[in-house]
Amino acid sequence: MSEGSFFRAGFVALVGAPNVGKSSIINALFGEHVAAVSSKPQTTRNAIRCVLTTDDYQLVIVDTPGAHKPLFALGEFMMQEIESVLESVDVVCFVVEAGRPLGEGGERICAGIERTKLPVVLAANKIDKLSPDNGGEDFWRWLEQIQERVRPAAVVPVSALHGTNLDVLRGELAKLVPESEAIYPEDVLMDTTERFLAEEIIRERILLSTEQEVPHSVAVIVEEFRSPDEYPELKRATIRADIIVERPGQKGILIGESGSKL
């Protein structure tokens, strides 16, 4: 920490519509695979806290489910998760996909931000996908329309895929969290368990390998988790998990012919 400066620490809600790249931004910021990623909407189900600590600040970034119009009980639960997070953070990082309309999920987030009056950093992700046709005046005109809605303290065009401007995004978020001592010890990366991470990784692999055949509502419950730290005789972790699907026919999809997918 430089002389005369103060340490800052606080909670940041990472919010956005489905598939704008929130979890990809989390993974890119941390250089670790800490959040499940797939092309399916609502891949993130629970609010996940990831802790980014430097010499000058600590950001506790809460990755939330994608905001959408809830049609089922799971969707209602996800929206409640977002609303709960917005009530308990210091800053909002609103992630949008560069050049794309906000959609219903984005509109819901705008309304939520207006109610909270929290400071906002607007992150326009996937700028690497902008073509020459929509990467100039059209992009900035689109951006101005969103700025009028949420009045962000900062706007940062980013690419989680290529790591573009992620350092700028971290810096802008750090400016907005309060002066405070660190909330977590500096060696803490996530406020969760290895068992939960195992469940998320398994669920991610299911979503990636089954395309549209198995919905995002698939659930994974780890029944046994034995790591080499606890059992020195093991060379690698032993994990036994149950996979829960909505319909009996989906069991065969997950198992594959002669158990090929297992």
Summary of the structure (lengths in Angstrom):
residues: 262
radius of gyration: 19.6
end to end distance: 49.6
largest distance: 65.9
contacts: 799
relative contact order: 0.16
helix: 35%
strand: 22%
